[in-house]
Amino acid sequence: MDLFSRSWTALRTAVAELRDEDFGQPSGCAGWLVRDLVCHLIVDAQDVLITLVTPAQTVPTRDAVTYWNVADAPPTGDDPLDALIVRLAAAYEEPWLLKFHLDDVGSAAGRAAERADPGLRVGTRGEVLTAGDYLSAYVLEWTLHHLDLVAHLPHVPEPPAEGLARSREMLEKIAGTAFPASFADKDALLVGTGRRAPTEEEKSELGEPAAKLPLVLG
């Protein structure tokens, strides 16, 4: 729960400190500019708020790791929600409006997470999780999108080290195998999720598990 707050605060702070011209730069999400990614974060924050006030009575069907589905291929941009994000982001016109909306909704999501009972069962995407597991899953979401945010913005601070480490741990569980110890946490996440291609040396170190990559999470 605490790591959710630290990861989310770091990401929102990084967005708040962006320059106006940064919003027109590409992000680490293929086909999305930084403004599109920030718009997606607003939707994510809304999802957190909605989920935390959607109690469920049945037993959990997912946990922080099994929450994630692995798709067969990367998104193409044809998904209606992905297309909507791009149009919605463009409608903001001014970067400060995106910053304001993320700060407004994002702060509320952060407060709701801090006050949530970790054992509360909540429903989302047709599944049931404890609030603690749901928020733990979002540490991976925030960390990956923080890496997406800074992909072409070297002046923006990177995700917290503890968020990178926990996200790597979750990704390894999803993959069913550990990344080589020589991989930094950031590189394990970027290569593991297909945000960058592995070098020949990295392919060699990965060995047989390289055939399972990338893991396209959804």
C-alpha positions in Angstrom: 0.0 0.0 0.0 2.8 2.4 0.9 4.7 1.5 -2.3 1.6 2.4 -4.3 1.6 5.8 -2.8 5.3 6.4 -3.3 5.2 5.2 -6.9 2.0 7.2 -7.7 3.3 10.4 -6.0 6.6 10.2 -7.9 4.8 9.8 -11.3 2.4 12.7 -10.6 5.3 14.9 -9.5 7.2 14.1 -12.7 4.2 15.1 -14.8 3.7 18.3 -12.7 7.3 19.3 -13.5 7.1 18.7 -17.3 7.7 21.6 -19.6 5.0 22.5 -22.1 7.1 21.3 -25.0 7.5 17.9 -23.3 3.9 17.1 -24.0 4.5 16.9 -27.7 7.4 14.4 -27.4 6.9 10.7 -28.0 6.4 8.5 -25.0 7.5 4.9 -24.4 4.0 3.7 -25.4 4.1 3.1 -29.2 2.0 5.6 -31.0 1.4 7.8 -28.0 2.8 11.2 -27.3 3.5 12.3 -23.7 0.2 14.1 -23.7 -1.6 10.9 -24.6 0.1 9.0 -21.8 -0.8 11.7 -19.3 -4.4 11.5 -20.4 -4.3 7.7 -19.9 -3.0 8.3 -16.4 -6.1 10.4 -15.7 -8.3 7.5 -16.8 -6.2 5.1 -14.7 -6.7 7.4 -11.6 -10.5 7.3 -12.3 -10.3 3.5 -12.5 -8.6 3.4 -9.1 -11.3 5.5 -7.5 -14.1 3.5 -9.1 -12.6 0.1 -8.0 -12.0 1.2 -4.5 -15.7 2.0 -4.0 -16.9 -1.2 -5.8 -17.1 -3.8 -3.0 -17.4 -7.5 -3.8 -18.8 -10.2 -1.7 -17.3 -13.3 -3.4 -13.8 -14.7 -2.8 -10.9 -13.2 -4.7 -10.3 -14.5 -8.2 -7.0 -12.7 -8.8 -4.1 -11.3 -6.9 -1.4 -8.7 -7.6 0.3 -10.9 -10.1 -2.6 -12.8 -11.8 -4.4 -9.4 -12.2 -2.4 -9.0 -15.3 -3.4 -10.6 -18.6 -0.7 -11.3 -21.2 -1.7 -10.5 -24.7 -0.5 -12.2 -27.9 0.6 -9.0 -29.6 1.3 -5.3 -28.8 -1.6 -2.9 -29.1 -2.1 -1.5 -32.6 -4.0 1.6 -31.7 -7.2 0.2 -33.2 -8.8 -0.5 -29.8 -11.6 2.0 -29.3 -10.4 3.1 -25.9 -6.8 3.6 -27.1 -8.2 5.8 -30.0 -10.4 7.7 -27.6 -7.4 8.5 -25.4 -5.6 10.2 -28.3 -8.6 12.3 -29.3 -9.3 13.2 -25.6 -5.7 14.3 -25.0 -5.8 16.5 -28.1 -9.0 18.1 -26.8 -7.2 19.5 -23.7 -5.3 21.8 -26.1 -3.2 23.3 -23.2 -0.7 21.2 -21.2 -1.7 22.9 -18.0 -5.2 21.5 -18.3 -3.8 18.0 -18.4 -1.6 18.7 -15.4 -4.5 20.2 -13.5 -6.9 17.3 -14.2 -4.2 14.7 -13.3 -3.4 16.5 -10.1 -7.1 16.8 -9.2 -8.2 13.2 -9.9 -4.8 11.7 -9.1 -4.6 13.3 -5.6 -8.1 11.9 -4.9 -7.0 8.4 -6.0 -4.0 8.7 -3.8 -6.0 9.7 -0.8 -8.5 6.9 -1.4 -5.7 4.3 -1.6 -4.2 5.5 1.7 -7.5 5.1 3.4 -8.5 1.8 1.9 -8.7 -1.4 4.0 -6.1 -3.8 2.4 -8.5 -6.7 3.1 -11.5 -5.2 1.5 -12.7 -7.2 -1.6 -13.2 -5.1 -4.7 -14.5 -5.8 -8.1 -12.9 -4.7 -11.4 -12.8 -6.1 -15.0 -15.1 -8.9 -14.0 -12.7 -10.1 -11.3 -12.4 -9.9 -7.5 -9.3 -8.9 -5.6 -8.4 -7.5 -2.2 -7.8 -3.8 -2.2 -4.2 -4.5 -1.1 -3.6 -6.8 -4.1 -5.3 -4.4 -6.5 -3.1 -1.5 -5.3 0.0 -3.7 -5.4 -0.7 -4.5 -9.0 -0.8 -0.8 -9.8 2.8 -0.4 -8.6 3.7 -2.2 -11.8 1.3 0.1 -13.8 2.8 3.3 -12.4 6.4 2.1 -12.7 6.0 1.1 -16.4 4.2 4.3 -17.3 6.8 6.3 -15.4 9.4 4.7 -17.7 7.2 5.5 -20.7 7.1 9.1 -19.5 10.8 9.5 -19.3 11.7 7.5 -22.4 12.6 10.6 -24.5 12.9 13.1 -21.6 16.2 12.5 -20.0 15.8 15.6 -17.7 12.8 14.0 -16.0 13.4 11.9 -12.8 13.0 8.2 -13.2 10.8 5.9 -11.0 11.8 5.2 -7.4 14.2 2.3 -7.0 11.9 0.4 -4.7 9.1 0.6 -7.3 11.5 -0.7 -10.0 12.5 -3.6 -7.8 9.0 -4.6 -6.9 7.8 -4.3 -10.5 10.6 -6.5 -11.7 9.7 -9.1 -9.0 6.1 -9.1 -10.3 7.1 -9.3 -13.9 9.3 -12.3 -13.2 6.4 -14.0 -11.5 4.2 -13.3 -14.5 6.9 -14.6 -16.8 7.5 -17.7 -14.7 11.2 -17.1 -14.8 13.8 -14.7 -13.4 15.8 -12.2 -15.5 19.6 -12.5 -15.3 21.1 -10.9 -12.3 23.2 -8.8 -14.6 20.1 -7.0 -15.8 19.3 -3.8 -13.9 15.7 -3.6 -12.8 14.9 -0.9 -15.4 16.4 -3.0 -18.2 14.5 -6.1 -17.1 11.2 -4.1 -17.3 12.0 -2.5 -20.6 13.1 -5.7 -22.3 10.6 -7.9 -20.6 7.6 -5.8 -21.7 9.0 -5.1 -25.2 9.6 -1.4 -24.6 13.1 -1.9 -26.1 14.7 -4.8 -27.9 17.4 -6.8 -26.1 20.9 -6.5 -27.3 22.7 -9.6 -28.6 24.5 -9.9 -25.3 21.2 -9.7 -23.4 19.6 -12.3 -25.7 22.5 -14.6 -24.9 22.2 -14.0 -21.2 18.4 -14.6 -21.3 18.8 -17.9 -23.1 15.6 -19.9 -23.7 13.3 -17.6 -21.8 14.0 -14.9 -24.5 11.5 -16.8 -26.7 8.7 -15.9 -24.3 9.3 -12.2 -24.6 8.0 -9.6 -24.8 5.2 -9.8 -22.2 2.4 -7.6 -23.4 0.4 -6.8 -20.3 -3.2 -5.7 -20.2 
